[in-house]
Amino acid sequence: MSSSAPTKEWLVQIPDHPNALDKRLAVRPQHLDGLKPKIDAGIVVFGGATLSKQPAEGEGPDMTGSVMLIKANTEEEVREFLENDPYTKGGAWNPKEAKIWPFKCAVRSAL
């Protein structure tokens, strides 16, 4: 990403490759560790997994991809972000099928 502070927001939906849950879980710690400095810098505003369904009590989530709000100067920077993430490098995310929209968030609330 560029050295100037990004101000443009991008809504991103990126699917997992089919049957990639084990690959996703294997690299999840690296993915989360790599996100921390980006969250602290305000580049990653929010993010999380998409699910095939809401899990029943005691059932693990069946993750199918991710949705996130990223600050970047250009769409190309967002694509670079996705390509360099452990989920992509570990074979979970399918960046060729990512959907990226210019976005302007009107409401934000903390967890």
N, C-alpha and C positions, 0 to 999 in steps of 0.2 A: 504494500500500500504506500501511497505517497507520503512524504514527510509533512505536508500541510494537514492541519486538522480537518477531517472530512465533515461536511455539514449536510450533505444530501443523504436522504434515507431511501433504503431499498427493501422492499418486502420480498422475501425469498422462500420458495417452496422447492425442496429437493427430495425426490424419492430415493428410497433404498433400491439396490438391485434386488431382484427376486430372491427369496430365501437367504437374505443376508443378515438375519438377526444374530447369529453366532459371531459373524465378522464384526458387526457393530459392537456387540458386548465385549469382544476381545480388545478393541482399541478405545473403548469409552473412557477409561482413565486418562489416556493421552489426549483425547479430544477435550475433555473437561479441563485438564491442566493447561492446555494451549489456549483455551478461551479466557482464562482468568485475566491475563494482562490486557486482552482486548475488551473485556467487560470493564475493567478498571479504567481504561482509556476512553470509554464511551463509544467504542466502535461497534460492539455487539450490545444492542439495546435490550432485546429479549430473544429467546429461542427455546425450542423444545421439540419433542418427538411427536410425529403424527402416529395415530394408532389405528389398527384395523377395527377395533371396538373398545369400549370401556371394559377394563378387566373386572372379572368377578372377584369377590372377596377371596384373598389368598392367592390369586392368580397374577402372574407377572404380565406386564404390558407387552402386547405384540406390536412392536415399533415397525413402521413402514416407511419412514422418512423423517424429514424435519421441516420446520417453519421457523424463520427468524427475521428480525429487523436489524439490518446492518447499515452503518454509516460509512459511506465511501464517496469519493469524488466522481467516480465513473462506474458504469456497469462492468467494465473490464476489470476493475479492482475487485468487485464482488466476485466475479468468476475466478480470479486469481486466489482469493480467500478460500473459495470452495475447493479448488484444485489442490491447495496445500494443506487442507484439513486432514487429520488422521482418519476420519471416516471415509474420505475419498481414497486416500493412499492405502487404507486397509481393506478396500473392496466393498464397503457398505453403501456409501452414497453413489448415485448415478448422476454425475454432473452434466452429462449430455442432455438429460431430461429436466434439468433445473428450470424453474420459471422465476423470473426476476422482474419486479414491477417498480417503477419510481413510486414513491410513497411519501405522504405527509401525515404523520401521526397527530391526531387531534386530542387524544386522551391517553394518559398513562397512569397506571396505579401500581404501587408496590405490592409484592406478595404479602 
